[in-house]
Amino acid sequence: MNYTLSIIIPVYKVEKYIERCIVSVMHQNCMNVQMECILVDDCSPDSSISIAEKLIEDYSGDVVFKIIKHDKNLGLSAARNTGMKHASGEYLFFIDSDDYITDDCI
């Protein structure tokens, strides 16, 4: 499936913030916008990815979530590049995993 928008979120040591970030993506109005959200695990040593996996497992909305895992920590720029390689959206939107977006952002 091709998407209109791919949201890319690099993840590394953000267990305090990742829930708010992901929930803010889940609250977007997807009307007329096919969205995917790609989380790139840059070998985060904390619980960030397990928190994300639980949220995604319980989610039943329109945004399609994917988790891509690095074999070793490569840094923020490499994580963004990995997200872009896996994105199928016509447009890209980047969110840092310690940030969030408002409900009407997209």
C-alpha positions in Angstrom: 0.0 0.0 0.0 1.2 3.5 -0.8 0.6 6.2 1.8 0.1 9.9 1.5 2.2 10.7 4.6 4.9 8.8 6.4 5.7 10.0 9.9 9.2 9.0 11.0 10.2 8.8 14.7 13.7 7.8 15.7 13.7 6.1 19.1 16.6 6.1 21.6 16.4 6.5 25.4 13.0 8.2 25.6 11.0 5.9 27.8 9.7 9.0 29.7 8.4 10.6 26.5 7.6 8.0 23.9 4.0 7.3 25.0 3.0 11.0 24.7 4.7 11.1 21.3 3.0 8.0 19.9 -0.4 8.9 21.4 -0.2 12.3 19.7 0.2 10.5 16.3 -2.7 8.2 17.1 -4.9 11.3 17.8 -4.4 12.7 14.3 -7.5 13.0 12.1 -6.7 10.7 9.2 -9.7 11.8 7.0 -8.5 11.8 3.4 -4.9 11.1 4.5 -3.4 7.6 4.5 -0.8 7.7 7.2 2.0 5.3 8.3 4.2 5.9 11.3 7.7 4.4 11.2 9.5 4.1 14.5 13.2 3.4 14.2 14.7 1.7 17.2 18.3 2.9 17.3 19.2 0.1 19.8 17.6 2.0 22.7 18.8 0.4 26.0 15.7 1.3 28.0 12.0 0.4 27.7 11.1 2.8 24.9 10.4 0.1 22.3 8.4 -2.2 24.6 6.3 0.8 25.6 5.7 1.6 21.9 4.9 -2.0 21.1 2.3 -2.2 23.8 0.6 1.1 22.6 0.6 -0.1 19.0 -0.8 -3.6 20.0 -3.7 -1.9 21.7 -4.3 0.6 18.9 -7.2 0.2 16.4 -7.1 3.5 14.5 -6.3 4.4 10.9 -2.5 5.1 11.3 -0.4 2.1 10.3 2.6 1.7 12.6 5.9 -0.1 11.8 8.9 -0.6 13.9 12.3 -0.9 12.2 15.3 -2.0 14.4 18.9 -1.1 13.9 21.5 -3.8 14.7 23.6 -1.2 16.5 23.3 2.4 17.5 23.9 4.6 14.5 22.7 8.0 15.8 19.8 10.3 15.0 20.6 11.1 11.4 21.0 7.5 10.5 17.7 6.6 12.2 16.0 9.3 10.2 17.6 8.0 7.0 16.5 4.4 7.8 12.9 5.7 8.3 13.0 7.4 4.9 14.3 4.2 3.2 11.3 2.3 4.6 8.7 5.1 4.0 6.2 4.8 1.3 4.5 8.1 1.8 4.4 10.9 -0.8 5.2 13.3 2.0 7.5 12.8 5.0 7.0 14.2 8.5 9.6 13.9 11.2 8.9 13.9 15.0 11.6 13.6 17.6 10.5 10.9 20.1 10.7 13.3 23.1 8.2 15.7 21.3 4.5 15.4 20.4 2.2 17.0 18.0 -1.2 18.7 18.6 -4.4 16.8 17.7 -5.0 19.0 14.6 -1.4 19.1 13.4 -2.0 16.9 10.3 
